[in-house]
Amino acid sequence: MPSEIPPPRWQTLGPLPGVAADLGPGARGWVSTRSGGVSAGPWAWLNLGDHVGDEPAAVAENRRRLTVALGVRPVFLRQVHGCAVVRVDDATPDGIEADAAWTDASGVACTVLVADCLPVLLATAAGESVAAAHAGWRGLAGQGGRGVLEALAEAWPAVRDPAARAACRVWIGPAIGRAAFEVGDEVRRAFVEAARDDALAFTPSPRTPGRWLADLAWLARARLHRLGFGNVGGHDGSAIWCTVSQPTVFFSHRRDAARLGASGRMAACVWRA
């Protein structure tokens, strides 16, 4: 896996600050921050999740602002930490149950909501087809080593050919970092039983005996490389990508739910340029 990865590239779309994904000239990817919206309380300000207790009118306005900033329609999924994959286009309604989406249509953005889980954005070499996946540890691990990334690789026609998969551009967005992600033995087992090398992503927690610090971005990179995706950028495990450690920039469910009782959600979007 690559050792030198550029830091986040900040990009403002309209009035909304965010992090841009490097997906080549044919596709665009972008992740919102918590700035630029109208929500209050633990959801301040640009909460895009309609399932976290925020005022519906505030979420609707935030989503309207996101749509204007993107210049295309974001298609929102109902995410369940699973492995379902769907194709989306301009006729797809919001709320389909899935944790990954792909499209070869123009005018829409494959969109996943995150607040510590990994957003994984992908584009074919020429950008004629794009995809997004929501990868928390459950979705990433899946069952028997088949998680959401494996499911996407199987379901997305544009990357079924090994050469096309190797040429695909992949970008992992802001998410919880190793220093903040303390997990139990069951999480470590879910990965190591499927791939022994994944043990490298876990170190004993200095805070809690018997628990582990897990590098979720490392685990995603390992899976992507095993699947044949050779061009993977973005989150490298460093603190600058960590949602938990930057409370004024990113929402974090692990940080905010414990302290404030709720957390907002950011949107990771990818679309054809």
C-alpha positions as CSV (number, residue, x, y, z in Angstrom):
1,M,0.0,0.0,0.0
2,P,1.3,3.5,-0.8
3,S,3.2,5.3,2.0
4,E,3.0,8.9,0.6
5,I,-0.5,10.2,0.3
6,P,-1.4,13.9,-0.1
7,P,-3.3,15.6,2.8
8,P,-6.9,16.6,2.4
9,R,-7.6,19.0,-0.4
10,W,-10.1,21.6,0.9
11,Q,-12.6,22.9,-1.7
12,T,-15.5,25.2,-1.3
13,L,-18.5,24.5,-3.5
14,G,-20.7,27.6,-3.6
15,P,-20.9,28.6,0.1
16,L,-20.1,25.1,1.4
17,P,-16.6,24.1,2.5
18,G,-15.6,20.5,2.1
19,V,-12.9,18.0,1.1
20,A,-12.4,17.3,-2.6
21,A,-11.6,13.8,-3.9
22,D,-9.0,13.2,-6.6
23,L,-10.8,11.0,-9.0
24,G,-9.4,12.1,-12.3
25,P,-10.7,14.5,-15.0
26,G,-13.9,12.6,-15.8
27,A,-15.5,12.5,-12.3
28,R,-15.9,14.7,-9.2
29,G,-16.0,13.7,-5.6
30,W,-16.5,15.8,-2.5
31,V,-17.3,15.4,1.2
32,S,-19.2,18.1,3.2
33,T,-18.1,19.4,6.6
34,R,-20.4,20.6,9.4
35,S,-20.2,24.2,8.1
36,G,-22.7,26.1,5.9
37,G,-26.1,24.9,7.2
38,V,-29.0,26.0,9.4
39,S,-29.3,23.2,12.0
40,A,-28.7,24.0,15.7
41,G,-27.7,22.1,18.8
42,P,-25.7,18.9,18.3
43,W,-26.6,19.0,14.6
44,A,-25.0,22.4,14.0
45,W,-24.7,23.3,11.2
46,L,-24.9,21.4,7.9
47,N,-26.5,18.2,9.1
48,L,-27.7,16.2,6.1
49,G,-29.1,13.2,8.0
50,D,-32.9,12.9,8.3
51,H,-32.8,10.1,10.8
52,V,-30.8,11.6,13.7
53,G,-33.4,13.7,15.5
54,D,-32.9,17.1,13.8
55,E,-35.7,19.3,12.7
56,P,-37.0,18.1,9.3
57,A,-37.2,21.6,7.9
58,A,-33.6,22.3,8.8
59,V,-32.5,19.0,7.1
60,A,-34.5,19.9,4.0
61,E,-32.9,23.3,3.7
62,N,-29.4,21.8,4.3
63,R,-30.0,19.2,1.5
64,R,-31.3,22.0,-0.8
65,R,-28.1,23.9,-0.2
66,L,-26.0,20.8,-0.9
67,T,-27.9,20.2,-4.2
68,V,-27.2,23.8,-5.3
69,A,-23.6,23.5,-4.4
70,L,-23.0,20.2,-6.2
71,G,-24.9,21.2,-9.3
72,V,-26.4,17.7,-9.5
73,R,-28.9,15.8,-7.4
74,P,-27.5,13.8,-4.5
75,V,-29.4,10.5,-4.2
76,F,-29.6,9.6,-0.5
77,L,-29.7,6.0,0.6
78,R,-31.1,4.4,3.8
79,Q,-27.9,2.9,5.2
80,V,-28.0,-0.1,7.5
81,H,-24.3,-1.1,7.8
82,G,-25.0,-3.8,5.3
83,C,-23.7,-4.9,1.8
84,A,-26.6,-4.0,-0.5
85,V,-25.6,-2.2,-3.7
86,V,-27.9,-0.3,-6.1
87,R,-27.7,1.6,-9.3
88,V,-29.1,5.1,-9.2
89,D,-30.2,7.6,-11.9
90,D,-32.5,10.6,-12.1
91,A,-35.6,8.5,-11.5
92,T,-34.2,6.9,-8.3
93,P,-36.0,8.1,-5.1
94,D,-34.2,8.9,-1.9
95,G,-34.4,6.3,0.8
96,I,-33.6,3.0,-0.9
97,E,-32.0,0.6,1.6
98,A,-28.4,0.1,0.5
99,D,-24.9,1.0,1.7
100,A,-23.3,1.4,-1.8
101,A,-24.4,2.9,-5.1
102,W,-23.1,3.2,-8.6
103,T,-24.2,5.2,-11.6
104,D,-23.4,5.7,-15.3
105,A,-26.0,8.5,-15.5
106,S,-25.3,12.2,-15.6
107,G,-26.9,14.7,-13.3
108,V,-27.0,12.6,-10.1
109,A,-24.5,12.0,-7.4
110,C,-24.0,8.7,-5.6
111,T,-24.2,9.8,-1.9
112,V,-23.4,8.2,1.4
113,L,-23.9,9.8,4.9
114,V,-21.0,9.5,7.4
115,A,-20.0,10.6,10.8
116,D,-17.0,8.4,11.6
117,C,-17.6,5.6,9.1
118,L,-15.5,5.5,6.0
119,P,-16.8,7.1,2.8
120,V,-15.3,5.4,-0.2
121,L,-15.6,7.1,-3.6
122,L,-14.7,5.4,-6.8
123,A,-14.5,6.3,-10.5
124,T,-13.5,4.5,-13.6
125,A,-10.4,5.7,-15.4
126,A,-12.4,7.9,-17.8
127,G,-15.0,8.8,-15.3
128,E,-17.9,7.3,-17.3
129,S,-19.1,5.4,-14.2
130,V,-18.8,6.2,-10.5
131,A,-19.7,4.7,-7.2
132,A,-19.8,5.3,-3.4
133,A,-19.7,3.0,-0.4
134,H,-20.5,3.6,3.3
135,A,-18.0,1.4,5.2
136,G,-18.2,1.2,9.0
137,W,-16.5,-1.8,10.5
138,R,-19.6,-4.0,10.2
139,G,-20.1,-3.2,6.6
140,L,-16.4,-3.5,5.8
141,A,-16.0,-6.8,7.5
142,G,-19.3,-8.3,6.3
143,Q,-19.7,-12.0,6.6
144,G,-17.0,-14.5,5.8
145,G,-14.7,-11.8,4.4
146,R,-17.4,-10.5,2.0
147,G,-18.3,-6.9,3.0
148,V,-19.6,-3.9,1.2
149,L,-16.5,-3.4,-0.9
150,E,-16.6,-6.9,-2.2
151,A,-20.3,-6.6,-2.9
152,L,-19.7,-3.4,-4.8
153,A,-16.9,-4.9,-6.9
154,E,-19.2,-7.8,-7.8
155,A,-22.3,-5.6,-8.6
156,W,-20.7,-2.7,-10.4
157,P,-20.4,-3.7,-14.1
158,A,-17.7,-1.1,-14.9
159,V,-15.1,-2.9,-12.7
160,R,-15.8,-6.5,-13.3
161,D,-12.8,-6.7,-15.7
162,P,-9.6,-6.9,-13.7
163,A,-7.8,-4.3,-15.9
164,A,-10.6,-1.8,-15.5
165,R,-10.6,-2.4,-11.7
166,A,-6.8,-1.8,-11.6
167,A,-7.2,1.5,-13.5
168,C,-10.1,2.6,-11.3
169,R,-9.5,5.6,-9.0
170,V,-10.5,5.2,-5.4
171,W,-10.6,7.7,-2.6
172,I,-11.2,7.2,1.1
173,G,-12.6,10.3,2.9
174,P,-12.5,11.6,6.4
175,A,-13.4,9.1,9.1
176,I,-12.5,8.0,12.6
177,G,-8.7,7.6,13.1
178,R,-6.8,4.8,14.8
179,A,-6.1,6.8,18.0
180,A,-9.9,7.3,18.6
181,F,-11.3,4.0,17.4
182,E,-11.2,1.6,20.4
183,V,-12.8,-1.7,19.7
184,G,-13.3,-5.1,21.4
185,D,-12.0,-8.6,20.4
186,E,-15.0,-9.3,18.3
187,V,-14.1,-6.6,15.9
188,R,-10.5,-7.8,15.5
189,R,-11.7,-11.4,15.1
190,A,-14.1,-10.4,12.3
191,F,-11.2,-9.1,10.2
192,V,-8.3,-11.4,11.2
193,E,-10.3,-14.6,10.7
194,A,-10.9,-13.6,7.1
195,A,-7.4,-12.2,6.4
196,R,-4.5,-12.8,8.9
197,D,-2.6,-9.8,7.7
198,D,-5.4,-7.5,8.9
199,A,-3.9,-8.0,12.4
200,L,-1.5,-5.2,11.5
201,A,-4.3,-2.8,11.7
202,F,-4.8,-3.4,15.4
203,T,-2.7,-2.3,18.4
204,P,-3.5,-2.9,22.1
205,S,-5.3,0.1,23.6
206,P,-3.2,2.0,26.1
207,R,-6.4,3.1,27.8
208,T,-8.4,-0.1,28.3
209,P,-6.8,-3.5,28.9
210,G,-8.2,-6.2,26.5
211,R,-9.3,-3.7,23.9
212,W,-7.7,-2.6,20.6
213,L,-7.1,0.6,18.6
214,A,-8.2,-0.2,15.0
215,D,-7.1,1.6,11.8
216,L,-10.3,1.5,9.7
217,A,-8.7,3.2,6.8
218,W,-5.8,0.7,6.7
219,L,-8.4,-2.2,6.7
220,A,-10.3,-0.6,3.8
221,R,-7.0,-0.1,1.8
222,A,-6.1,-3.7,2.4
223,R,-9.4,-5.0,1.1
224,L,-9.3,-2.7,-1.9
225,H,-5.9,-3.9,-2.8
226,R,-6.9,-7.5,-2.4
227,L,-9.8,-6.9,-4.7
228,G,-7.4,-5.5,-7.4
229,F,-8.0,-1.7,-7.0
230,G,-4.5,-0.4,-7.5
231,N,-5.0,3.4,-7.3
232,V,-6.2,4.3,-3.7
233,G,-5.8,7.7,-2.2
234,G,-7.3,9.8,0.6
235,H,-7.4,8.9,4.3
236,D,-4.0,7.5,5.3
237,G,-4.7,7.1,9.0
238,S,-3.1,10.4,10.0
239,A,-4.9,12.7,12.5
240,I,-5.8,15.4,9.9
241,W,-8.3,12.9,8.4
242,C,-9.8,12.0,11.7
243,T,-13.4,13.0,12.3
244,V,-13.3,12.6,16.1
245,S,-10.3,14.9,16.6
246,Q,-11.7,17.9,14.7
247,P,-15.0,18.9,16.4
248,T,-15.3,22.3,14.6
249,V,-14.9,20.7,11.2
250,F,-16.5,17.2,11.2
251,F,-19.4,15.5,12.7
252,S,-18.5,12.4,14.8
253,H,-21.1,10.0,16.2
254,R,-18.6,8.5,18.7
255,R,-17.6,11.9,20.0
256,D,-20.9,13.8,19.8
257,A,-23.5,11.2,20.8
258,A,-21.7,10.5,24.0
259,R,-21.3,14.2,24.9
260,L,-24.4,15.8,23.3
261,G,-26.8,12.9,22.8
262,A,-26.8,13.1,19.0
263,S,-24.7,13.9,16.0
264,G,-25.2,15.2,12.5
265,R,-24.1,13.5,9.3
266,M,-21.9,14.7,6.4
267,A,-22.4,13.7,2.8
268,A,-19.8,12.1,0.6
269,C,-20.8,12.5,-3.1
270,V,-19.4,11.4,-6.4
271,W,-20.7,12.2,-9.8
272,R,-19.8,12.3,-13.5
273,A,-18.1,15.6,-14.4
